Amino acid sequence: MTGLAVLLCWVAGGLIGGLTAAWWMHPRSWPVAGLLIVLGSIVIVRVNEYASEPERAIRIVNKANAAAEEVDSVWMDVLGHRTGRGAEHSLLPSLSSVGAEPKEGTSPVPIAQFWSGASQRTRDSVIALITRSPLILRVDTLPIR
């Protein structure tokens, strides 16, 4: 994210400098230059807000006494789907990564992170999809760090 902020500063500085130079050479064009500076600033602020939004995460707790095959099924079929190319699978579309916490009971506890741009509606639909699985006891939303 730091790289993006630096890039945004360079781009903003270049745009503002270029617009100022154009306005200096043609003073009657100040309304257009001012409008472009304002619109450019709004776009840069929105991109920076999007880039700095923290990823949301959920903690998926498997049902009690889940067998090893069922735990594998949660990873392969609930949090993603098989692609048909060997053992390869892909995550649900709005999930950016899945890891594991230490075990709760006898099975590991997957932690799934959403992409930072995922809307609340998208996150809710993914959580509902995961919760519908008979292999899942509950899904906890983790606090934002």
C-alpha positions as CSV (number, residue, x, y, z in Angstrom):
1,M,0.0,0.0,0.0
2,T,2.9,2.4,0.7
3,G,4.0,2.0,-2.9
4,L,0.6,3.0,-4.1
5,A,0.5,6.1,-1.9
6,V,3.9,7.2,-3.2
7,L,2.8,6.6,-6.8
8,L,-0.4,8.6,-6.2
9,C,1.7,11.5,-4.8
10,W,3.9,11.5,-7.9
11,V,1.0,11.3,-10.3
12,A,-0.9,14.1,-8.4
13,G,2.1,16.3,-8.3
14,G,2.7,15.8,-12.0
15,L,-0.9,16.5,-12.9
16,I,-1.1,19.6,-10.7
17,G,2.2,20.9,-12.0
18,G,1.2,20.3,-15.6
19,L,-2.1,22.0,-15.2
20,T,-0.5,24.9,-13.4
21,A,2.0,25.3,-16.3
22,A,-0.8,25.2,-18.8
23,W,-2.8,27.7,-16.9
24,W,0.2,30.0,-16.6
25,M,0.6,30.0,-20.4
26,H,-3.1,30.5,-21.0
27,P,-4.6,32.3,-18.0
28,R,-8.2,32.3,-19.5
29,S,-8.2,28.5,-19.1
30,W,-8.3,28.6,-15.3
31,P,-11.9,27.2,-15.0
32,V,-10.9,24.1,-16.9
33,A,-7.6,23.7,-15.0
34,G,-9.4,24.2,-11.7
35,L,-12.1,21.6,-12.6
36,L,-9.4,19.1,-13.7
37,I,-7.5,19.6,-10.5
38,V,-10.6,19.1,-8.3
39,L,-11.7,16.0,-10.3
40,G,-8.2,14.6,-10.2
41,S,-8.0,15.1,-6.5
42,I,-11.3,13.4,-5.9
43,V,-10.2,10.4,-8.0
44,I,-6.9,10.2,-6.1
45,V,-8.6,10.3,-2.7
46,R,-11.1,7.6,-3.7
47,V,-8.3,5.3,-5.0
48,N,-6.3,5.9,-1.9
49,E,-9.4,5.1,0.3
50,Y,-10.0,1.9,-1.7
51,A,-6.3,0.8,-1.4
52,S,-6.1,1.5,2.3
53,E,-9.3,-0.2,3.3
54,P,-8.4,-3.2,5.6
55,E,-9.2,-6.7,4.5
56,R,-12.1,-8.3,6.4
57,A,-11.7,-11.8,7.8
58,I,-13.9,-14.6,9.0
59,R,-13.1,-17.6,11.2
60,I,-14.8,-20.8,10.1
61,V,-15.4,-23.4,12.8
62,N,-16.0,-26.9,11.7
63,K,-18.7,-29.1,13.3
64,A,-17.6,-31.1,16.3
65,N,-15.8,-34.4,15.7
66,A,-15.3,-33.7,12.0
67,A,-13.4,-36.5,10.2
68,A,-10.3,-35.7,8.3
69,E,-12.2,-36.2,5.0
70,E,-14.8,-33.7,6.1
71,V,-12.1,-31.1,7.1
72,D,-10.5,-31.6,3.7
73,S,-13.9,-31.1,2.1
74,V,-14.4,-27.8,3.9
75,W,-11.1,-26.5,2.4
76,M,-11.8,-27.9,-1.1
77,D,-15.5,-27.7,-1.6
78,V,-16.9,-25.1,0.9
79,L,-14.2,-22.3,0.7
80,G,-13.6,-22.9,-2.9
81,H,-14.2,-25.3,-5.7
82,R,-12.2,-27.9,-7.7
83,T,-11.0,-26.7,-11.1
84,G,-10.7,-30.1,-12.7
85,R,-7.0,-29.8,-13.2
86,G,-5.6,-32.4,-10.8
87,A,-5.6,-31.4,-7.2
88,E,-5.9,-27.7,-8.1
89,H,-8.8,-25.6,-6.7
90,S,-9.7,-22.0,-6.5
91,L,-11.2,-19.9,-3.7
92,L,-14.6,-18.4,-3.7
93,P,-14.5,-15.3,-5.9
94,S,-14.4,-12.7,-3.1
95,L,-11.9,-14.5,-0.9
96,S,-8.3,-13.3,-1.2
97,S,-6.7,-16.0,1.0
98,V,-7.4,-18.8,3.5
99,G,-5.1,-19.8,6.3
100,A,-5.5,-21.8,9.5
101,E,-5.5,-21.1,13.2
102,P,-4.6,-23.7,15.8
103,K,-7.1,-26.4,16.3
104,E,-10.4,-26.0,18.1
105,G,-11.3,-29.4,19.3
106,T,-9.9,-31.9,16.8
107,S,-9.9,-29.9,13.6
108,P,-8.0,-26.8,12.3
109,V,-10.0,-23.5,12.1
110,P,-9.7,-21.9,8.7
111,I,-9.4,-18.1,8.6
112,A,-10.6,-16.6,5.3
113,Q,-9.8,-13.0,4.2
114,F,-12.0,-11.1,1.7
115,W,-10.5,-8.8,-0.9
116,S,-10.5,-5.2,0.3
117,G,-13.0,-4.1,-2.3
118,A,-15.6,-6.7,-1.4
119,S,-18.9,-5.1,-0.5
120,Q,-20.8,-5.9,2.7
121,R,-23.5,-7.5,0.6
122,T,-20.9,-9.8,-1.1
123,R,-19.3,-10.7,2.2
124,D,-22.7,-11.5,3.7
125,S,-23.6,-13.7,0.7
126,V,-20.3,-15.6,1.0
127,I,-20.8,-16.1,4.8
128,A,-24.3,-17.4,4.2
129,L,-23.0,-19.8,1.5
130,I,-20.4,-21.1,3.9
131,T,-22.8,-21.3,6.8
132,R,-25.2,-23.5,4.8
133,S,-22.7,-26.3,4.6
134,P,-23.6,-29.1,7.1
135,L,-19.8,-29.4,7.8
136,I,-19.7,-25.9,9.4
137,L,-20.7,-25.2,13.0
138,R,-20.4,-21.4,12.8
139,V,-18.7,-18.5,11.1
140,D,-17.3,-15.7,13.2
141,T,-16.5,-12.2,11.8
142,L,-13.1,-11.1,13.0
143,P,-12.4,-7.5,14.1
144,I,-10.7,-5.2,11.7
145,R,-7.0,-4.7,12.6
